[in-house]
Amino acid sequence: MIDEEQSEEVSSEERRQHDRARLIVDVHFDGAESTGVASTKDISPGGLYMTTSTELPVGAMLAMRIPIGTRHVIVKGEVIYSNPGEGVGVKFRGLSDEDRRLLEHELPEA
């Protein structure tokens, strides 16, 4: 989520283009010299917010594995904003059409 204070730091091009659904699942991530598991706070076909105390800098590329329904979505993502000690907002990069359809079908209404 973008706080009022942070909203000025994120360009209009980077702002969320999809409504996010509240969904809490464990995301396995690897990148920015870190590997770990974080919990999603919300997710959409465009990206997610995950809570983690791991410091992941803006611009870091992550490989993520996200359980959705009975499958796992494997996708790369770029950290768009960081709230150190709290979590990060990640924009998906290269999400397949199949995985996009899965997310659109499986996610609860926002």
C-alpha positions, 0 to 999 in steps of 0.5 A, spaced: 500 500 500 502 506 498 502 511 504 500 518 503 507 520 505 510 515 500 505 517 494 509 523 492 515 518 491 512 514 486 511 516 479 504 516 476 507 510 471 509 506 477 502 507 481 498 501 481 494 499 475 490 493 478 485 493 484 489 489 490 485 483 493 486 482 501 490 475 501 495 472 506 500 467 503 507 465 504 511 468 498 518 465 497 523 470 494 530 470 492 534 477 490 538 483 492 542 478 496 537 475 500 533 469 500 527 468 505 519 467 506 514 473 506 507 474 507 503 477 502 498 483 505 495 484 498 496 482 491 493 483 484 495 481 477 500 487 477 504 486 483 503 485 491 505 488 497 509 483 502 511 484 509 518 482 511 523 485 515 528 483 510 531 490 507 530 490 499 532 496 496 527 499 491 529 497 484 531 490 486 529 484 482 526 478 486 524 471 483 518 469 487 514 463 488 507 464 490 501 459 492 495 461 488 489 455 489 492 449 488 498 451 484 504 456 484 506 462 480 513 463 479 514 470 477 520 476 477 518 482 480 521 489 481 521 492 488 517 499 487 517 502 494 520 499 500 518 501 507 524 498 511 522 493 517 515 493 515 515 490 507 515 492 500 511 493 494 513 489 488 511 490 481 510 483 477 515 483 471 514 478 465 507 474 468 505 469 463 498 470 460 496 463 464 499 465 471 495 472 470 488 468 468 490 464 474 490 470 479 484 473 476 480 467 477 483 465 484 483 472 487 478 474 492 474 480 489 478 487 492 
